[in-house]
Amino acid sequence: MSESSRIKVTAIEIRKSLRPRVQNDFRVRTKDRHLVVRKYNTSLKHESGEFIYELGLALLKLNLTVCRNAAYELIAGHREARESLTIKRIETLGAGIDNWGWVDFFCCTLVGQVWQNEQLSDGTIRRWARSSDQWWRRAAVVATVPLNTKSRGGMGDSARTLMICQMLVSDDSVMVQKAISWALRTLVSWDRKAVEGFLADNETETSARVKREVRRKLITGKKNY
């Protein structure tokens, strides 16, 4: 069997492995998807990075959220595949992101890691922030969240986080504004003063939503009272 055939067969096998656990149009609980992904991470660990990348693309073509998420996790969990990611490949994997769930999983699972590893430049993220597509602008902001999340390898990065938030502070998209709120709230545990300074310096430009949610986080440690 050729490698391309093996990739297609494996993608279908993964979809079938997920299907019995799926309810409501192929949505699946996170822990159940993790079980499937863990199984294939183990069985495919000796495959090349190229095989895993192409498998990810094959899963994306199935056009199911659960398969998209599995694709990102499989690539993120395979060192050679992850380290093979170029700007072009990352953007190919992100092609078609058109809702907050896809954007957030893409950025928190893959983009944050490769940005931290310098496989993506700050210039690339700034380019996303200037996109006419609100979902890529949201992606630019959400990409900062893993930089400030210990469980995703983050060590705190005020400079990059505030750079992107500053670029989009006046953006008229609610999805972007919600992302800015999330990014700033995540940064609070690392650099409280930087977040307070950002709000003070951008009092006029910052949306009411962002000011309300971030100040609640600063005061209570939580998003809501």
GUNU-563299 format. One record per residue: residue in three letters; x, y, z of N, C-alpha, C in turn. Coordinates in steps of 0.1 Angstrom, whole numbers, padded with zeros to 4 digits, always signed. Example, Ala and Ser with C-alpha at 12.3 -4.5 7.8 and 13.67 -1.06 7.14 Angstrom:
% residues 2
ALA+0132-0057+0078+0123-0045+0078+0132-0033+0078SER+0128-0022+0071+0137-0011+0071+0129+0000+0079
% end
This chain:
% residues 225
MET+0008-0012+0000+0000+0000+0000+0009+0013+0000SER+0006+0022-0009+0014+0034-0009+0012+0042+0003GLU+0021+0052+0006+0020+0060+0018+0007+0069+0017SER+0004+0074+0006-0008+0082+0004-0021+0074+0007SER-0021+0062+0003-0032+0053+0006-0033+0050+0021ARG-0021+0048+0027-0021+0045+0042-0026+0057+0050ILE-0023+0069+0045-0027+0081+0052-0042+0082+0051LYS-0048+0080+0039-0063+0080+0038-0070+0070+0046VAL-0064+0058+0046-0070+0047+0054-0069+0050+0069THR-0058+0056+0074-0056+0059+0088-0066+0070+0092ALA-0068+0080+0083-0077+0091+0086-0091+0085+0088ILE-0096+0076+0079-0109+0070+0081-0110+0062+0093GLU-0099+0055+0097-0099+0047+0109-0101+0056+0121ILE-0094+0067+0121-0095+0076+0132-0110+0082+0133ARG-0115+0085+0122-0129+0090+0122-0138+0079+0127LYS-0136+0067+0123-0145+0056+0128-0143+0053+0143SER-0131+0055+0148-0128+0054+0162-0135+0064+0170LEU-0137+0076+0165-0143+0087+0172-0159+0086+0171ARG-0164+0080+0160-0178+0081+0157-0187+0074+0168PRO-0183+0063+0174-0192+0057+0184-0194+0065+0196ARG-0184+0075+0199-0185+0083+0210-0192+0096+0208VAL-0195+0099+0195-0200+0112+0191-0215+0113+0192GLN-0219+0124+0197-0234+0127+0198-0236+0141+0191ASN-0247+0144+0187-0251+0157+0181-0241+0162+0171ASP-0242+0155+0159-0235+0160+0147-0220+0159+0149PHE-0215+0148+0154-0201+0144+0155-0193+0152+0166ARG-0200+0159+0175-0192+0165+0186-0189+0154+0196VAL-0178+0155+0203-0173+0145+0212-0167+0151+0224ARG-0169+0144+0235-0163+0149+0248-0148+0150+0247THR-0142+0160+0253-0127+0161+0252-0120+0149+0257LYS-0124+0143+0268-0117+0132+0274-0118+0119+0264ASP-0129+0118+0257-0131+0107+0248-0122+0109+0236ARG-0121+0121+0231-0112+0124+0220-0098+0122+0224HIS-0094+0126+0236-0081+0123+0240-0077+0109+0241LEU-0086+0100+0244-0084+0086+0244-0080+0081+0230VAL-0088+0085+0220-0085+0081+0207-0072+0087+0202VAL-0069+0100+0204-0057+0106+0200-0045+0099+0206ARG-0046+0096+0219-0035+0090+0226-0032+0076+0220LYS-0042+0069+0217-0040+0056+0210-0032+0057+0197TYR-0036+0067+0189-0029+0069+0176-0015+0076+0178ASN-0014+0084+0188-0001+0090+0190+0009+0079+0193THR+0005+0069+0200+0013+0057+0204+0016+0049+0191SER+0005+0045+0184+0007+0036+0173+0014+0042+0161LEU+0014+0056+0160+0020+0062+0149+0033+0069+0153LYS+0038+0067+0164+0050+0074+0169+0063+0072+0161HIS+0063+0061+0153+0075+0058+0145+0073+0063+0131GLU+0061+0069+0128+0059+0074+0114+0067+0087+0113SER+0070+0091+0101+0077+0103+0098+0069+0116+0101GLY+0075+0127+0103+0068+0139+0105+0059+0143+0093GLU+0064+0139+0081+0057+0142+0069+0044+0134+0069PHE+0045+0122+0073+0033+0113+0073+0022+0119+0082ILE+0026+0123+0094+0017+0129+0104+0011+0142+0099TYR+0019+0150+0093+0014+0163+0087+0003+0160+0077GLU+0006+0151+0068-0003+0148+0057-0016+0141+0063LEU-0014+0133+0073-0025+0127+0080-0034+0138+0086GLY-0028+0148+0091-0036+0160+0097-0044+0166+0086LEU-0038+0168+0074-0045+0174+0063-0057+0166+0059ALA-0054+0152+0059-0065+0143+0055-0077+0144+0065LEU-0074+0145+0077-0084+0146+0087-0092+0160+0086LEU-0085+0170+0082-0092+0183+0080-0102+0182+0069LYS-0098+0174+0058-0107+0173+0047-0120+0166+0050LEU-0121+0159+0061-0133+0152+0065-0143+0162+0070ASN-0139+0175+0073-0148+0186+0076-0157+0183+0088LEU-0151+0177+0098-0158+0175+0111-0149+0181+0122THR-0156+0188+0131-0148+0195+0142-0140+0185+0150VAL-0145+0174+0153-0138+0164+0161-0125+0159+0154CYS-0126+0158+0140-0115+0153+0132-0104+0165+0131ARG-0109+0177+0130-0100+0188+0130-0092+0189+0143ASN-0099+0188+0154-0092+0188+0167-0082+0177+0168ALA-0086+0165+0164-0077+0154+0165-0065+0156+0156ALA-0067+0162+0144-0055+0165+0136-0045+0174+0142TYR-0050+0185+0149-0041+0194+0156-0034+0187+0167GLU-0041+0179+0175-0035+0172+0186-0024+0162+0181LEU-0027+0155+0171-0018+0145+0166-0005+0151+0161ILE-0006+0162+0154+0006+0170+0150+0014+0176+0162ALA+0006+0181+0171+0013+0187+0183+0020+0177+0191GLY+0015+0165+0191+0020+0154+0199+0031+0146+0193HIS+0035+0150+0180+0045+0143+0173+0057+0153+0170ARG+0068+0151+0177+0078+0161+0177+0083+0164+0163GLU+0086+0154+0155+0091+0157+0142+0081+0164+0133ALA+0068+0161+0134+0058+0167+0127+0056+0182+0131ARG+0056+0184+0144+0055+0197+0150+0067+0206+0146GLU+0079+0200+0146+0091+0208+0143+0092+0211+0128SER+0084+0204+0120+0085+0205+0105+0076+0217+0101LEU+0068+0222+0110+0058+0232+0106+0065+0246+0103THR+0062+0250+0091+0066+0263+0086+0054+0272+0087ILE+0057+0285+0084+0046+0295+0083+0035+0290+0073LYS+0040+0286+0061+0031+0281+0051+0022+0269+0056ARG+0029+0260+0063+0022+0248+0067+0012+0251+0079ILE+0016+0260+0087+0007+0264+0098-0006+0271+0092GLU-0004+0280+0082-0015+0287+0076-0024+0277+0068THR-0018+0267+0062-0025+0257+0055-0034+0249+0065LEU-0029+0246+0077-0036+0239+0087-0048+0247+0093GLY-0046+0260+0092-0056+0270+0097-0066+0274+0087ALA-0064+0270+0074-0073+0274+0064-0087+0270+0067GLY-0096+0279+0066-0110+0276+0068-0115+0278+0082ILE-0107+0283+0091-0111+0286+0105-0122+0297+0104ASP-0134+0294+0108-0145+0304+0106-0154+0304+0118ASN-0149+0300+0130-0157+0301+0142-0147+0301+0154TRP-0152+0306+0165-0143+0307+0176-0137+0294+0181GLY-0145+0283+0181-0140+0271+0185-0128+0266+0177TRP-0129+0267+0164-0118+0262+0156-0106+0271+0158VAL-0108+0284+0158-0097+0293+0160-0090+0290+0173ASP-0097+0289+0184-0091+0288+0197-0084+0274+0199PHE-0089+0264+0193-0082+0251+0194-0070+0251+0186PHE-0070+0256+0174-0059+0258+0165-0048+0265+0172CYS-0051+0277+0178-0041+0285+0184-0035+0279+0197CYS-0044+0274+0205-0039+0269+0218-0032+0256+0217THR-0035+0248+0207-0029+0235+0205-0016+0235+0197LEU-0016+0243+0186-0005+0244+0177+0002+0257+0176VAL-0005+0268+0174+0002+0280+0171+0010+0285+0183GLY+0005+0284+0195+0012+0288+0206+0026+0281+0208GLN+0025+0268+0205+0038+0260+0207+0048+0265+0196VAL+0044+0266+0184+0054+0269+0173+0059+0283+0174TRP+0050+0292+0179+0055+0306+0181+0065+0306+0192GLN+0063+0299+0203+0073+0298+0214+0086+0292+0209ASN+0085+0283+0200+0097+0277+0194+0103+0284+0183GLU+0098+0297+0181+0104+0306+0170+0102+0300+0156GLN+0092+0291+0154+0089+0287+0141+0080+0297+0134LEU+0073+0305+0141+0065+0316+0136+0072+0329+0141SER+0073+0339+0133+0078+0352+0137+0067+0361+0142ASP+0072+0371+0150+0062+0381+0155+0056+0387+0143GLY+0063+0389+0132+0058+0395+0120+0046+0388+0114THR+0047+0375+0115+0035+0367+0110+0023+0369+0118ILE+0024+0369+0131+0013+0371+0140+0007+0385+0138ARG+0016+0395+0136+0012+0409+0133+0004+0409+0120ARG+0009+0402+0110+0002+0401+0097-0012+0396+0099TRP-0014+0385+0107-0027+0380+0110-0036+0391+0117ALA-0030+0399+0125-0037+0409+0132-0042+0420+0123ARG-0036+0421+0111-0040+0431+0101-0049+0425+0091SER-0053+0413+0092-0061+0406+0082-0075+0412+0082SER-0081+0411+0070-0095+0416+0068-0105+0406+0074ASP-0100+0394+0077-0108+0383+0082-0108+0383+0098GLN-0119+0385+0104-0120+0386+0118-0114+0374+0125TRP-0116+0362+0119-0111+0350+0125-0096+0349+0126TRP-0089+0354+0116-0075+0355+0117-0070+0365+0126ARG-0078+0376+0127-0074+0386+0137-0076+0380+0151ARG-0087+0373+0153-0089+0366+0166-0077+0356+0169ALA-0073+0349+0158-0062+0340+0160-0049+0347+0165ALA-0047+0359+0159-0035+0366+0164-0035+0369+0179VAL-0047+0372+0184-0048+0375+0198-0047+0362+0206VAL-0055+0352+0202-0056+0339+0210-0042+0332+0210ALA-0034+0335+0200-0021+0329+0199-0012+0333+0211THR-0015+0344+0217-0008+0349+0229-0011+0341+0242VAL-0023+0335+0242-0028+0328+0254-0019+0317+0259PRO-0014+0308+0250-0005+0298+0254+0008+0303+0259LEU+0012+0315+0255+0025+0321+0260+0024+0324+0275ASN+0012+0325+0280+0010+0328+0294+0002+0317+0302THR+0002+0305+0296-0004+0294+0302+0006+0283+0305LYS+0008+0281+0318+0019+0271+0322+0016+0257+0316SER+0004+0253+0316+0001+0239+0311+0004+0238+0296ARG+0005+0249+0289+0009+0248+0275+0023+0253+0273GLY+0031+0253+0283+0045+0256+0282+0048+0271+0283GLY+0038+0279+0286+0040+0293+0287+0048+0297+0299MET+0057+0307+0297+0065+0313+0308+0062+0327+0310GLY+0051+0332+0304+0048+0346+0306+0055+0355+0295ASP+0047+0362+0288+0053+0370+0277+0044+0383+0275SER+0047+0393+0284+0040+0405+0283+0042+0413+0270ALA+0054+0413+0265+0057+0421+0253+0049+0417+0241ARG+0049+0404+0238+0041+0399+0227+0026+0400+0229THR+0022+0397+0241+0007+0398+0244+0002+0412+0242LEU+0009+0422+0248+0005+0436+0247+0007+0441+0233MET+0017+0437+0226+0019+0441+0212+0007+0438+0204ILE+0001+0426+0205-0010+0422+0196-0023+0428+0202CYS-0025+0429+0215-0037+0435+0220-0037+0450+0216GLN-0025+0457+0216-0025+0471+0213-0029+0473+0198MET-0025+0464+0189-0028+0465+0175-0043+0464+0173LEU-0050+0456+0181-0064+0453+0179-0074+0459+0190VAL-0068+0468+0198-0076+0473+0209-0089+0480+0205SER-0089+0486+0193-0101+0493+0188-0109+0485+0178ASP-0105+0472+0176-0112+0464+0166-0127+0463+0169ASP-0135+0464+0158-0150+0464+0160-0156+0450+0161SER-0148+0440+0160-0154+0426+0160-0155+0421+0175VAL-0167+0417+0178-0169+0412+0192-0160+0400+0195MET-0158+0391+0184-0150+0380+0186-0135+0383+0190VAL-0131+0394+0184-0117+0399+0187-0117+0405+0200GLN-0127+0413+0204-0127+0419+0217-0127+0408+0228LYS-0135+0398+0226-0136+0387+0236-0122+0380+0237ALA-0115+0379+0226-0101+0374+0227-0092+0382+0234ILE-0093+0396+0232-0084+0405+0240-0086+0404+0255SER-0099+0403+0258-0102+0401+0273-0096+0388+0278TRP-0097+0377+0271-0091+0365+0275-0076+0366+0276ALA-0069+0372+0266-0055+0373+0266-0050+0381+0278LEU-0056+0393+0280-0052+0401+0292-0055+0394+0305ARG-0066+0387+0306-0069+0380+0319-0059+0369+0321THR-0054+0363+0311-0044+0352+0312-0031+0358+0316LEU-0028+0370+0311-0015+0376+0315-0014+0381+0329VAL-0026+0383+0335-0026+0389+0349-0018+0381+0359SER-0018+0368+0358-0010+0360+0368+0005+0362+0366TRP+0009+0366+0355+0023+0368+0352+0028+0383+0354ASP+0020+0392+0350+0024+0406+0350+0012+0415+0352ARG+0008+0415+0364-0004+0423+0368-0002+0438+0364LYS+0009+0443+0367+0012+0457+0365+0011+0461+0350ALA+0016+0452+0342+0015+0455+0327+0001+0455+0322VAL-0008+0447+0328-0022+0447+0324-0028+0460+0329GLU-0026+0463+0341-0031+0476+0347-0027+0488+0338GLY-0014+0488+0334-0009+0498+0326-0015+0499+0313PHE-0018+0487+0307-0024+0487+0294-0038+0493+0295LEU-0046+0490+0305-0059+0495+0306-0059+0510+0308ALA-0049+0515+0316-0048+0529+0319-0044+0537+0307ASP-0035+0531+0299-0030+0538+0287-0040+0538+0276ASN-0049+0528+0276-0059+0527+0265-0073+0528+0270GLU-0075+0537+0280-0088+0539+0286-0099+0542+0276THR-0096+0551+0267-0106+0555+0257-0108+0544+0246GLU-0098+0538+0242-0099+0529+0231-0104+0515+0235THR-0102+0511+0247-0106+0497+0252-0121+0496+0253SER-0126+0485+0248-0141+0483+0249-0146+0482+0263ALA-0158+0484+0265-0164+0483+0279-0163+0469+0283ARG-0165+0459+0274-0164+0445+0278-0150+0442+0283VAL-0140+0446+0276-0127+0442+0280-0123+0449+0294LYS-0127+0461+0295-0124+0468+0308-0131+0461+0320ARG-0144+0458+0317-0152+0452+0328-0146+0438+0332GLU-0144+0429+0322-0139+0416+0325-0125+0415+0331VAL-0116+0424+0325-0102+0423+0330-0101+0430+0344ARG-0109+0440+0347-0109+0446+0360-0114+0436+0370ARG-0125+0429+0367-0130+0419+0376-0119+0408+0379LYS-0112+0405+0369-0101+0395+0371-0090+0401+0380LEU-0087+0413+0378-0077+0420+0387-0082+0421+0401ILE-0094+0423+0403-0100+0425+0417-0103+0412+0424THR-0109+0403+0417-0114+0391+0423-0106+0378+0420GLY-0098+0379+0409-0091+0367+0404-0100+0358+0395LYS-0112+0363+0393-0121+0356+0384-0127+0365+0373LYS-0133+0359+0363-0138+0366+0352-0151+0373+0357ASN-0159+0366+0365-0172+0372+0370-0172+0372+0385TYR-0180+0381+0390-0181+0381+0405-0189+0369+0410
% end
